[in-house]
């Protein structure tokens, strides 16, 4: 059976809550087929899925003939395997904070010559509109603010110290360029990384990110996106857009519930765009 007529084969790298959600969706789909699942802890996989789908050694991924490989594990996967994945299949980067390392971004963009590298929107609202502005050079500013309960932040270094000190009132953990915060909060700021990819004329150094630890947010994560466009010459007023996304989430969860469905939609849309880097 040719690739044109068979079901689209999908390999899943990572079997946390997101990975499990995607695997179940693939197994229920009439159009998709599970090529493989890899997880850092293979013993856990054996209790959850048929052994025929388990890939013990990720370096042997090509043997499973996947059309799309989806990473929902850790940013280090793109560093170690991203180029190799793109030699054989389309690749959806579920942890785009990996691309904050300029060398990694450059290598993966260069590797996306025969297959597409897809960046899921996740909790980032309005990505395609922002990319259109970036394509035309009319995007002048972009700021992403993420507000969560302290227990929902998995942060490192000085950000962890600040977050651990939060008691009754909100604390701004970080406010500055997205590039720097990606290494300090790799599990929390994929939304910001997706924004920096969409806003390619600004990139990781000029897109601004703000993390707010708020103990009152026991039921939601909040993502605010502030866009600034060109200034009208006569009125001296800039074009602006502000969106506020309120995503239901349990205390302690890194990912809000609506993001699961968003990631599934991204996976379903990660096809037929050809080589290069694409939002999905």
C-alpha atoms as one frame of an Amber mdcrd trajectory, in Angstrom:
protein
   0.000   0.000   0.000   1.408   3.412  -0.961   1.733   6.301   1.475  -0.910
   8.097  -0.580  -3.601   5.478   0.135  -2.718   4.075   3.552  -3.637   5.544
   6.910  -1.286   8.261   8.116   1.144   6.631  10.537   1.971   8.634  13.658
   4.775   8.034  16.147   4.401   9.481  19.641   7.478  10.450  21.652   6.469
  10.786  25.295   3.691   9.047  27.222   2.698  11.529  29.901  -0.848  12.836
  30.060  -0.600  14.529  26.658   0.978  11.499  25.027  -1.673   9.177  26.441
  -4.417  11.509  25.208  -2.990  11.539  21.668  -2.433   7.770  21.557  -6.068
   7.134  22.496  -7.230   9.579  19.824  -5.069   7.886  17.170  -6.391   4.441
  18.076  -9.972   5.692  17.729  -9.311   7.429  14.414 -10.367   6.089  11.021
  -7.598   8.046   9.281  -4.604   7.531  11.581  -2.545   4.537  12.614  -0.169
   4.270  15.548   3.380   3.679  14.307   5.127   3.624  17.672   5.223   5.021
  21.182   8.438   5.798  22.993   8.699   6.737  26.639  11.606   7.330  28.966
  10.149   4.631  31.243   9.333   1.676  28.931   8.116  -0.502  31.784   5.157
   1.839  32.275   4.271   1.523  28.588   3.995  -2.252  28.851   1.141  -1.882
  31.306  -0.744   0.560  29.081  -0.495  -0.403  25.401   0.141  -3.417  23.159
   3.819  -4.292  23.133   3.890  -4.185  19.314   3.642  -0.391  19.443   6.435
   0.114  21.969   9.728   1.473  20.673  12.449   0.710  23.204  15.277   2.527
  21.418  14.300   5.888  19.946  17.268   5.796  17.581  15.454   2.974  15.737
  12.394   5.135  14.950  12.922   4.967  11.152  12.138   1.240  11.164   8.533
   2.065  12.109   7.955   4.081   8.902   6.026   6.945  10.514   4.626   9.763
   8.371   4.494  12.124  11.354   6.463  12.071  14.599   4.978  13.999  17.523
   7.172  15.018  20.465   5.360  15.528  23.774   8.219  14.556  26.070  10.952
  17.132  26.690  12.796  19.882  24.771  15.964  17.759  24.710  14.326  15.395
  22.192  14.515  18.021  19.442  18.152  18.637  20.264  19.051  14.948  20.076
  16.718  13.672  17.361  14.999  16.567  15.575  17.287  16.584  12.538  17.072
  12.795  12.201  13.274  12.816  12.480  13.029  15.370   9.678  15.104  13.172
   7.367  12.349  10.560   7.439   9.044  12.189   8.414   7.130  15.315   9.272
   7.872  16.404  12.828   5.591  18.189  15.285   7.539  19.913  18.046   5.376
  19.724  21.157   8.082  21.429  23.232   9.050  24.441  21.071  11.056  25.928
  23.940  13.838  23.772  22.471  14.028  26.263  19.590  15.068  29.059  21.949
  18.555  27.626  21.509  19.551  29.418  18.315  21.715  26.537  17.140  18.832
  24.080  17.525  16.421  26.343  15.646  18.916  26.847  12.833  19.623  23.124
  12.495  15.966  22.108  12.459  14.970  24.832  10.009  17.763  23.672   7.737
  16.741  20.026   8.156  13.120  20.748   7.152  13.971  20.489   3.442  12.046
  17.348   2.552   9.497  17.221   5.377   7.589  19.780   7.402   8.384  20.915
  10.928   5.116  21.781  12.665   4.701  24.059  15.674   1.410  23.509  17.545
  -0.422  26.603  18.743  -1.283  25.062  22.132  -2.560  27.870  24.336  -1.350
  30.536  21.872  -4.370  32.284  20.399  -4.252  34.050  17.033  -0.975  32.563
  15.834  -1.798  32.518  12.127  -2.926  36.144  12.171   0.276  37.144  13.938
   2.344  35.173  11.428   0.614  37.012   8.574   1.628  40.316  10.133   5.180
  39.057  10.586   5.263  37.936   6.932   4.327  41.483   5.836   6.651  43.133
   8.341   3.759  44.970   9.999   4.126  43.253  13.378   5.825  45.756  15.655
   5.415  44.197  19.077   4.169  41.028  20.790   3.814  40.303  24.485   2.542
  37.079  26.060   1.534  37.010  29.733   0.852  33.687  31.436  -0.800  33.547
  34.846  -1.062  30.352  36.865  -1.343  29.027  40.391   2.139  28.618  41.973
   1.791  24.822  41.994   1.319  24.815  38.213   4.753  26.298  37.576   7.649
  23.890  37.065  10.433  26.450  37.030  14.150  26.475  37.723  16.811  28.663
  39.333  15.829  32.129  40.503  12.287  31.654  39.211  11.850  28.645  41.481
  13.057  30.669  44.464  10.538  33.406  43.679   7.720  30.936  43.107   8.438
  29.057  46.330   8.070  32.331  48.236   4.567  33.085  46.926   1.992  33.097
  49.716  -1.175  35.206  49.557  -0.595  37.674  46.718   0.557  37.353  43.122
   4.227  37.624  42.161   5.743  38.379  38.753   8.304  35.622  38.246   9.692
  36.922  34.965   9.233  39.819  32.580  11.529  40.092  29.579  12.578  38.454
  26.281  11.166  34.998  25.655  14.549  33.480  24.834  15.851  33.730  28.420
  12.754  32.311  30.102  12.625  29.163  27.939  15.546  27.564  29.797  14.141
  28.561  33.207  10.582  27.331  32.591  10.793  24.803  29.722   7.552  23.036
  30.698   5.513  26.202  31.157   6.330  28.558  28.296   5.768  26.549  25.124
   3.025  29.064  24.377   5.607  31.850  24.415   7.958  29.841  22.233   5.184
  29.254  19.698   4.574  33.006  19.725   8.235  33.697  18.977   8.127  31.294
  16.018   4.932  32.858  14.648   6.325  36.364  15.126   9.434  35.484  13.130
  10.314  39.098  12.319  10.723  39.661  16.084  11.853  36.207  17.202  12.808
  34.974  20.641  14.769  38.107  21.529  12.084  40.710  20.761   8.891  38.882
  21.719   8.272  39.661  25.382   7.074  37.174  27.970   5.686  37.636  31.463
   5.050  34.884  34.038   2.741  35.642  36.949   2.352  33.285  39.896  -1.112
  33.924  41.355  -2.409  31.822  44.280  -5.985  32.924  43.551  -6.023  30.991
  40.247  -7.266  27.671  41.589  -9.444  26.799  38.585  -7.852  28.458  35.549
  -4.713  29.328  33.638  -4.835  32.732  31.949  -2.903  33.625  28.788  -2.958
  37.214  27.553  -1.604  38.104  24.111  -0.916  41.766  23.284  -0.187  42.587
  19.647   1.076  45.911  18.332   0.980  46.714  14.635   1.756  49.744  12.467
   1.005  53.285  13.544  -1.426  55.381  11.483   0.535  58.347  10.154  -2.368
  60.795  10.363  -3.911  59.714  13.656  -0.639  58.755  15.339  -2.421  55.713
  16.779  -1.072  52.140  16.568  -3.020  49.034  15.593  -3.466  46.823  18.669
  -5.150  43.544  19.555  -5.496  41.991  23.011  -6.815  38.503  23.663  -7.387
  36.852  27.039  -7.641  33.060  27.136  -9.049  31.522  30.317  -8.269  27.815
  30.334  -9.844  25.566  33.026  -7.171  23.689  34.960  -6.829  21.820  38.227
  -4.384  23.098  40.818  -0.932  21.709  40.158  -1.511  20.870  36.499   0.997
  22.377  34.087  -1.381  22.118  31.120  -4.958  23.407  31.051  -7.729  21.073
  29.876  -8.507  22.968  26.644  -4.894  22.601  25.514  -5.306  18.832  25.090
  -7.958  19.279  22.403  -5.899  22.064  20.831  -2.865  19.777  20.571  -4.985
  17.025  19.018  -6.281  19.478  16.416  -2.702  20.522  15.721  -1.661  16.899
  15.230  -4.532  16.330  12.798  -3.563  19.463  10.877   0.147  18.665  10.707
   0.189  17.412   7.134   0.302  18.390   3.471   2.076  21.725   3.955   5.338
  20.551   2.463   8.870  21.315   3.650   9.597  24.220   5.961   8.268  25.464
   9.304   4.511  25.674   9.807   2.084  26.609  12.563  -0.631  24.064  13.160
